[in-house]
């Protein structure tokens, strides 16, 4: 599916003509390699304000009820779409002038994360809990802002055919970072101190800073069609009739940066946009609903925490990376849509293996097979899905539209997953995994619908591109 506002269109015929060797060659491109390091920079702060941080709080004898409130720090990642328009349009006074719109915001966020982690290392959670919480919230805000900018850079720096590989490289770096900020940070804290652990993590943010300094700022092109849409919004809201002053400037900026991305998307896709948003909303329901109860399931079967951790770290980690790699190759070889469809099938089908595990004698070999298959499917689907979301954005609104899509893809799944425990209590594990498999069926059918109607949207994209180039 071609991305609007791009000069390169990802036609199905061209994608099918590519050989596997050409598909594999995509991983040697500089921007794909850079995504490994940017993925590391994005993944590093995540656990440092969640599970790793709560371990520090527990050792500091902070009350369990207060520790639970720190989960609210994660809300920043779910509402990043609120300030994504600012990242899309507002130029930072010095950084944007020296490094460009995307790299300037990236550097600001990375320095904020590194400085916040250093401040956290020098703060005593037992004696300064309010300050500690405030710094953690600041780090999460900077981390979510970095996610916005890296996503925008990833989409703008490569053509559609490379987006699967860009996503796979991002997943690789992100996973390595979670090992460093999870097991690595805990090891340093146990052998030395929490202060040293978080200071080392702050230093590791230099990986992102150096990468940002080395990469090139992606090209930014002003599209005539976007200008027409924004002018139409201003006219519809009667902004031009407002008295000149700050209120008019704020209203005009809001119309362009906030309302514009939504109007542009539905202007481009029409009624088909509703089907796209529905697919985004339900694509990960099966995966997230099952994942919420995975560890309780393993424990109920009699596996120990050490066994679960060993299998998940060795097999789960490796198979997630392999799945992401295969997903990126599939996108480079076949385009976006068919790997998206295959990912939906894999995510749902692997839940049946958990149903098999529920009625089988528990063995480590069977656990390894189930976890490996689940992580392989999840990694493949993640690369394909990120590539699909990337292909839907318009370059004029990359950060805002992708932030909207990425928020939408987890919210319904998280809501439904909250009822997973009730299903298990009422019907047992075997039925639960049949239930989570069934949740994936609508996704498979809707993905087929999207593929069937791809020519309709492709014609709309092509007309859009011709209008913008003229």
N, C-alpha and C positions, 0 to 999 in steps of 0.2 A: 504494500500500500504506500503510495508516495506521500511524503510529508508536505503539507502546504507551505508555500513560501520558500521551497528549495529548488535549486536548479537541476538536481539529479532525482529522477523518479524511479521508484523501485518496482518496475513492472514484473509481473509473474513470469512472463516468457524469458526475460533477461535473467531473472534469478534462477530459473530451472536450467539455463544454459551453462551456468557456472560449474566447474569441476570441483571435486572435493579438495584438490590441491590448492585451487584458487581460494576456496572457502577457508582453508587452514591458514593461508598466507595472511589473512586479515589480522591474525594475532601478532604479526611482526610490525604492524604500523605503529609509529611513535605515539599517536594519541591513544591507542589501545593499551600500550605499555604504561603510559602515564596514568591511565585509569586504575591500574593496580595500586599505585601509590596514593592516588586521591581516594580510592576506596578504603585504604588503610587509615588515612586521615579522618574519613567519615566514620569508620567503625570504632576507632579508639575511644572517644569520649562516651560512647553509649553505655557500656557496662560500668564505667567509672562514676556515673551518676545513678546507677541502679543497683544490681546485685552486689558488685564489689563494694560500693559505698555502704550498703546496708550491713555487710560483714564488718566494716570498720565501726559503724554505729553500734552494732551488737557488742563488739569487744570493748567499746568505750562505755558500756553499761547504760546506754540510752534506753528509755522505756520502750517496750515493744509497740505500744500504741502510737508513740511518736514516730518510730521507725516506719510504721505503715503509712503515715502521711507523706513520706518522701516519694511514694509511688506517684503522687500528683505532679511531680517534676516532669514525668513523661507526657503530660498533657501538651507540653510545648511542641512535641513532635506531631501531634494530631491536629493542631490548629495553626500550623505554619503557613497555611494558605492565606491567613489573615494578613501577614506582612510580606508575603511573596510579591504582591504588586510593587511594594516599595523597593525590593531588591531588583525587580525587573526594570524600573524606570528611574529611580533616584541615583544620581551619580555622587559618590563620595568625593569631598572637596579635593583631596590630594591623591589618594590611592587610585581612584578611577582615572584621573588625568595621567598618572604615571604608568599604570598597568592595564587600564581598560575596565569596562563595566563588570565583567564576570570575575576576572582575576583580582580586581580591587576589593570586591565584596568577599571573595574567598580568603584573601590575606587578612582582612579585618576580622573575619570569623575565626580564623586559625590562631591569630594572636590573642583573640579573646578567650578561646579555649585553653591555650597554653598558659596564659596569665592566670586564668581562673583556677586551673589545676594547681599551679604553684601557690596561689593564695589558699586553696583548700588544704594543701600540704602543711601550711604554716598555721592552720586554725585548729583549735582544740574543740572537737564536737561536744565533749561533756560540759565544758565551761562556756562555750560560745555557740550554742546550738542554732540560735536564730540567724547569726551571721553565716554559719556553716550552711544552713538551708538556703539563704539568699545567694551565696556563691554557687551552690549546686544548681539553682534555678538559672543563674546567669550563664553557666557553662552549657546547660541544656538548650537555652535560647540561642547561644552562639553556634552550638552543634546543629540545631535545626536550620539555622540560617546557612551554615556551610552546606548542609544537604541540599537546600534550595539552589545554591550557586553551582554546586558540582553537578546536579541533575541538569541544570540549564546548560552548563558547559558541555556535558556529555552529548546532549542532543545537538547542539550547534556545531560541535567540532568534527562531527563525522556524518557521513551519508547514512540513509536508512539501512543499507545492506551491512553496515558495520556496527549497527546498534546492538545486535545480539552479542558480538564479541566485546563491545564496550561494557555491556551489562555483565558478562561473564568475568571480565577483568575486575570490574568493580566488586562483584561478589567475592572473588578470590582475595582481594586486598582487605575487604571488610571482615571476612572470616579470620584471616590471619591477625587482624587487629583485635578481634574479640578474644583470641587466645592470649594475646599480650596483655590486654586490659582485664582479663578474667584470671586465668591460671597464673600468668606472669606477675600480675600485680599482687595476687594473694601470696605467691611464693616470696616475693621481695618483702612483703609486710611480715610474713612469718619468720624469715631469716634475719631481717633488719628492723624496719619500722615502717609505719604507714606514711610518715613524712617522706622518707626516701623513696618509697614506692610511688607516691603521687608526683614527686619531683622528677623521677625518671619518666613517668608517663607524660608529664608536661614537656620534657625534652624530646620525646618521640614525636610530638606535633611538628617538629622541624622537618619531618618527612614530607608532610603536606606543604609546608612553607616553601621548601626548596623546589618541590615539584611545581608549585604554582609559579614560582619565579622562572622556571625553565620552559614551561609550555607557552604556546602562542595564544593570544586573545582571539577567539573566533570572530569571524566577520559579522557585522551587524548591518543589515540592509533595511531601509525604510520602504515598505510596500504601499503602493498607491491604493490598493483595495482597503487596507487597514485604515489609511487616512480617510477614505470615504465613509467607512463604518463609524469611526470616531466623530467625524463631522455630523453624521446623521444622529448619533446619540446626543451630542451637544444641542442640536436643533430640536430634538424631541423633548429634551429637558429644559429648553428655553434658557440655556446658559448664556447664549450670546446676548440675551436681553437684560442680563443682570448688570448692575452698576459695577464699573471697573474697581477692582480692589482685591484684598486678600480672599474674600469669600468667593469671588468669581474664579480666582486662580485655583483655589482648593477644589471647587466644584468641577472645574475643567479637568484637573488632574485626576480626580476620582472617576470621572466619566471615562477617561482614556485608560487609566491603569487598572481599575477594578471592574467596571461594567463592560469595557471593551473586550476583554478575553472571553467572557461568556457569550456576548452577542456575536463575536467573530466565529466561535465554535458552532453555534446553532445556525448562523447564516451559511456556513460552509457545509454543514452536514444535514440540515433540515430535520425532518422527522426521524431520520436514521440516527441522529445523535442520541436520541432517547435509548435506542437499542444498544449503542456503544456504551453509554453510561451505566446501563443495567448490567452489561457484561463485566464492566470494571468492578461494579459493586459486589457481584456474586462470584467472581472468578476464584477467590481464595477461601470461600466459605467452608468447603469440604476440608481443606488443609488445616485452617486455623481451628475449626471446631474439633477435629481429631487431636491436634497438637496440644490443646489445652488439658487433655486428660491422659496424655501419653505416659508421663512419669507415674501417676497414681496406678495406671494399668500395669506397668512393669512391676511395681512394688506389690500389687495384689497377686501377681503370678508367683511371687517369691524371689524375684531377683533382688540382689543387694544394690545399694547405691554405688559401691565400687564397680560392680559388674556393669551396671547401666552406664556409668561414666566412662569406663574403659571402652565399651563397645561404641558408644556415641562419639567419643573423641577420635577413635581410630577409624572405624568404618563410616560413621556418620559424617565426620569432617571430610574425609577423602571422597566419599561418594557425592556429597554436595558440590564439591569443586568439580568433579568429573561431570556431574549433571549440568552444571552451569556452562562448562566448556562445550559439551555436546549441544546444549541449547543455542549457544552462540554460533557454532558451526552450522546447525540446522537453519538458522535465520540467514546466515551468509549464503547457504546453498539453495534454499527454497523460498526465501522471503519470510515475511512476518507471520502470515495467517495460518499456514498449515502447522508450523511448530507450536503456535498458540493453541490450536485444536489438539495436537498431540499431548501438550502439557496438561490440558484439562482432563484428558483421558487418564494419563499417568497418575495425576494427583488423586483422582477418584478411585482408580483401580487398585492402587497400593493400599488403600484402606481395607480391601478384602484380605490382604495378607495379615493384617491385625486381627481380623475376624478368625482366620485360620489359627493364629497364635493363641487366641482366646480359648479354643477347644482342643489344643494340642498340649502334649507334655512339654513343659518349659525347659528348653536347652539353650545354651549360649550360642550354638551354631544357628539355631532357628531365629534367635533374637538378632544375631548379626545379619542374617539374610533379610529380615523384615526391616530393620533400621536402614540397611544399605539401600534397599529398593525404595523406601520412603524418601530418603534424602536424595537419591539419584533423581527421582521424579520431581521432587520439590526444586532442586537446583535447575533442572531442565526448564520447568515451567516458569521459574523466576526470570531466567534470561529471556525467554520468549515473551513473557508478559511485559517486562521492562522495555524491550524493544518495541512492542506493540504500542504501549503508552507513549513512547518517544515519537513514534510515527504519527501520532494524533495531534501533536502540538504544532502551533504556528510559531515561527521564529520571532515574530514581533511580541509574543507573549509566552515565551518558553517557560520561564520560572513560574509564572502564575498558573498556567494551564496544567503543567506537570504536577505542581503542588496540589492542585484540586484533584487530579486523577489519583495521586498517591494517597491522599487522605481518604478519598472515596473507596479505595480498594480494600481498606482494612476496617472501616467503621461498621458496616453491616455484619461482617464476619465476627468482629469482637462482640457485638451485641448478641448474636445467635450463640456464640460459643459459651456465653454465660449460663446457658441452660443445659450444657453438656452433662454436668453432674446429675441433674434431675433425671435425664434420660437413662443414665447408667443405673441410678438407684431404682428406677421403675422397671427397667427391662433387662438389665445386665449388659456385660461387655460385648457379647456376640451381636446382639441386636443393635447396640450403639454403633458399632463399626459398619453394620449394614445401613444404618441411618445416615452416617457421615458419607458413605458411598453414594447413597441416594441424593444427598445434598449436591453432589457434583453433577448429577444428570442434567439439570436445567442449564448448567454452565456449558456442558458439551453440546447440547441442542442449540443454545444461543450462539456458541462459537460457529457452528455449522451455518446458522442463519447469516451471521456476519460474513462468512466466506462466500456464501451464495450471492449475497448482495454487494460484494466488493466492487464489481464493475460499475454499479450505480455510484458509489462513493468515488471511485477512481475518475469517472467522468466529471464529477463535481470538482475534484481536486485539479484536474487538468484545465477545466474552464477557469478556475480560480488562478492557476499559474499563468495562463495566457493573458488574463486580465491584468495581472500584476506586472508582467513583463512589458506590456504595451504602454 
